[in-house]
Amino acid sequence: MPPGYEVIFGGRAKVMAETMQNFLTALGLSFLFMYMVLAAQFESLLHPITIMLALPLSLPFALLSLILLDD
């Protein structure tokens, strides 16, 4: 493209970008609030981190056990 021109997304692409930005903001705030609640509950700053890191690992194994033990 010649100098002085730029590409600006509009319409659905612009709405999708705004939606993604809002989603990431909400996701970050949810992790922050979850950490704050766990820190208050366990009265520790380290235990909530270990719990939050262990949760994503438990989901695939829980699904795997449901699949293997299905009658």
C-alpha positions in Angstrom: 0.0 0.0 0.0 1.2 3.5 -0.6 2.4 5.5 2.4 -0.3 7.3 4.3 -2.8 4.5 4.0 -3.8 2.0 6.7 -6.1 -0.8 7.3 -8.8 -0.3 9.9 -11.2 -3.2 10.7 -14.9 -2.3 11.0 -18.2 -4.0 11.3 -18.1 -7.5 12.7 -14.4 -7.6 13.1 -14.5 -4.5 15.3 -17.3 -5.9 17.4 -15.3 -9.2 17.7 -12.2 -7.4 18.9 -14.2 -5.4 21.5 -15.8 -8.6 22.7 -12.5 -10.4 23.0 -11.1 -7.5 25.0 -14.1 -7.5 27.3 -13.8 -11.3 27.7 -10.1 -11.1 28.7 -10.8 -8.3 31.2 -13.6 -10.4 32.8 -11.4 -13.5 32.8 -8.6 -11.6 34.6 -10.9 -10.1 37.1 -12.5 -13.5 37.8 -9.0 -15.0 38.6 -8.2 -12.0 40.8 -11.5 -12.4 42.8 -11.1 -16.2 43.0 -7.6 -15.7 44.4 -8.9 -13.1 46.9 -11.7 -15.4 48.2 -9.4 -18.4 48.5 -6.7 -16.3 50.2 -9.3 -15.1 52.7 -10.6 -18.6 53.3 -7.3 -20.3 53.8 -5.5 -17.3 55.4 -2.5 -17.9 53.1 -1.1 -16.2 50.0 0.5 -19.4 48.7 -2.3 -22.0 49.0 -4.7 -20.3 46.6 -2.0 -20.4 43.9 -1.5 -24.1 44.3 -5.2 -24.8 44.3 -5.8 -22.7 41.2 -2.9 -24.4 39.4 -4.2 -27.9 40.3 -7.8 -27.3 39.0 -7.0 -27.3 35.2 -5.2 -30.6 35.6 -8.1 -32.3 37.4 -10.6 -31.7 34.6 -9.2 -34.0 31.9 -8.6 -36.8 34.4 -12.2 -36.4 35.8 -13.6 -36.7 32.2 -11.3 -39.6 31.5 -12.5 -41.5 34.6 -16.1 -40.8 33.6 -15.5 -42.2 30.1 -13.7 -45.3 31.4 -16.2 -46.1 34.1 -19.3 -45.5 32.0 -21.6 -48.6 32.0 
